[in-house]
Amino acid sequence: YRHVPGIPRLGIPDFLPTNGPAGVGTGGSRRPENQPFATALPAPVALAASFDVAIAERYGSLAGKETLHVGRTFLQGPTVNIHRTPYGGRNFESYGEDPYLAGQIAAANIRGTQKHGVPANVKHYIANNQEIDRFNVNELIDERTLREIYLPPFEAAMTEGQVASAMCSYPRINGTFACENRAV
């Protein structure tokens, strides 16, 4: 059961997150007969293949509604990591190898989700391109590659999608963990 306690004295409510880059996760109930239902949405990489931001917004809207339906208040998605290797274990969860397309689809998806009052969470900032050794890997990425490939989808999610939050990735970027890294 996923629960992030709020801070009442600051007016911060509890967060009840659910994973959601490929549709809303319904986990949390220990009894299967109490498990809520949600739609199994197409893989986000297939959504991006449509090149249709209106469909992406509808996809996000359904995810926002279903987040509330399953009793959750916070959606961990979308994922905008760029496909750099076919071995990326979570490639299906993101929008492919085109940074511009990934950003546009993500921004629309986020707008759809958040119009229901459900905060979206763009992830995994940044360069989360492999599952094997993801806690130990050190991604060596030059400045130009960061600016042209890895950062644009996150920038679009933040500026055009007005995403509520971002999730850190696990790897180090040029020696420093992503969310401790002043350079990224």
C-alpha positions in Angstrom: 0.0 0.0 0.0 1.6 3.2 -1.1 1.1 6.2 1.0 3.0 9.5 1.5 1.8 11.2 4.6 0.9 14.8 4.3 1.9 17.7 6.5 -1.4 19.1 7.8 0.1 22.2 9.5 1.4 23.3 6.0 -1.8 22.4 4.2 -0.1 19.5 2.4 -2.5 16.5 1.9 -1.6 12.9 2.0 -0.6 11.5 -1.4 -1.8 8.1 -2.5 0.4 7.3 -5.5 -0.2 4.8 -8.2 2.1 3.9 -11.1 0.7 5.0 -14.4 2.8 5.4 -17.4 0.8 2.6 -19.2 -2.5 3.0 -17.5 -3.4 3.2 -13.9 -2.0 0.6 -11.5 -4.7 -0.8 -9.3 -2.4 -2.4 -6.6 -2.8 -1.7 -3.0 -5.6 -4.1 -1.9 -4.5 -7.2 -0.2 -7.8 -8.9 -1.2 -8.3 -9.6 -4.9 -12.0 -9.3 -4.6 -11.6 -5.7 -3.4 -9.2 -4.8 -6.3 -10.6 -1.9 -8.3 -10.7 -2.0 -12.1 -8.9 0.3 -14.5 -8.4 0.3 -18.3 -5.4 -1.5 -19.7 -4.2 1.3 -22.1 -1.9 0.7 -25.0 1.8 1.0 -24.3 3.0 4.7 -24.4 5.4 3.9 -27.2 2.3 3.0 -29.3 0.6 6.2 -28.2 3.6 8.2 -29.5 3.5 6.3 -32.8 0.1 8.0 -33.4 1.8 11.4 -33.5 -1.6 12.7 -32.1 -1.5 15.1 -29.2 -5.3 15.1 -28.9 -5.3 11.3 -28.4 -2.4 11.8 -25.9 -4.6 14.3 -23.9 -7.5 11.9 -23.9 -5.2 9.1 -22.8 -4.0 11.3 -19.9 -7.6 12.3 -19.1 -8.7 8.7 -18.8 -5.7 8.0 -16.5 -6.6 11.0 -14.4 -10.2 9.8 -14.0 -9.2 6.3 -13.2 -6.6 7.3 -10.7 -9.4 8.8 -8.7 -11.7 5.8 -9.4 -9.2 3.4 -7.8 -8.9 5.6 -4.7 -5.5 7.1 -5.5 -4.6 10.8 -5.7 -1.3 11.0 -7.5 -0.2 9.5 -10.8 3.4 8.4 -11.4 3.7 9.0 -15.1 4.3 9.8 -17.8 7.8 8.4 -18.5 9.8 10.4 -21.1 13.1 8.6 -21.1 14.6 8.4 -24.6 15.2 5.0 -26.1 18.9 4.7 -26.6 19.3 1.0 -26.5 17.0 -1.9 -27.4 17.8 -3.4 -24.1 16.1 -0.7 -22.1 13.8 -2.8 -19.9 11.2 -0.1 -19.7 11.3 1.3 -23.3 7.6 0.4 -23.8 6.7 2.9 -21.0 8.1 5.9 -22.7 7.6 7.6 -26.1 10.5 6.4 -28.3 13.7 8.0 -29.5 12.5 11.4 -30.7 12.9 14.1 -27.9 10.5 16.6 -29.6 7.8 14.0 -30.1 8.3 12.6 -26.5 7.9 16.1 -25.1 4.7 17.0 -27.1 3.0 13.7 -26.3 4.0 14.0 -22.6 2.8 17.6 -22.3 -0.6 16.6 -23.7 -0.9 13.5 -21.5 -0.1 15.6 -18.4 -2.7 18.3 -19.3 -5.3 15.5 -19.6 -4.4 13.9 -16.3 -4.1 17.1 -14.3 -7.4 18.6 -15.5 -9.0 16.1 -13.0 -7.0 17.5 -10.1 -4.6 14.6 -10.2 -1.0 15.6 -10.0 1.1 14.0 -12.7 4.7 12.9 -12.2 7.1 13.0 -15.1 9.9 10.5 -14.8 12.7 9.4 -14.6 14.8 12.5 -14.5 17.2 11.9 -16.3 18.9 9.3 -18.5 17.2 6.3 -17.0 17.9 4.1 -20.0 18.6 0.7 -18.5 17.3 -1.5 -15.8 20.4 -3.7 -15.2 22.6 -2.0 -12.6 20.5 1.1 -12.7 21.4 1.8 -9.0 25.1 1.7 -9.8 25.5 2.9 -13.4 27.3 6.2 -14.1 26.0 7.7 -17.4 28.7 9.7 -19.1 26.8 12.3 -21.2 28.3 15.4 -22.8 26.6 18.8 -22.6 25.3 18.8 -26.2 23.7 15.4 -25.9 22.1 16.4 -22.6 20.6 19.5 -24.2 19.6 17.9 -27.5 18.4 14.5 -26.5 17.7 14.0 -22.8 16.4 17.3 -21.5 13.8 18.4 -24.1 11.1 16.0 -23.1 11.4 17.0 -19.5 11.4 20.7 -20.4 8.2 20.3 -22.5 6.6 18.4 -19.6 7.4 21.2 -17.3 6.8 24.3 -19.5 4.0 23.1 -21.8 2.4 20.4 -19.6 2.9 22.3 -16.3 3.6 18.9 -14.7 3.1 18.9 -10.9 6.2 16.9 -10.1 9.2 15.0 -11.4 10.7 11.7 -10.2 14.5 11.3 -10.0 16.3 8.5 -11.9 18.7 6.2 -10.2 21.9 6.4 -12.2 24.6 8.9 -11.7 25.1 11.5 -14.4 28.8 12.2 -15.0 29.5 11.0 -11.5 26.7 12.6 -9.5 23.2 11.3 -8.8 20.6 12.9 -11.1 18.7 14.9 -8.5 21.8 16.0 -6.7 23.4 17.1 -10.0 23.6 20.9 -10.4 24.7 20.4 -14.1 21.4 18.8 -15.1 
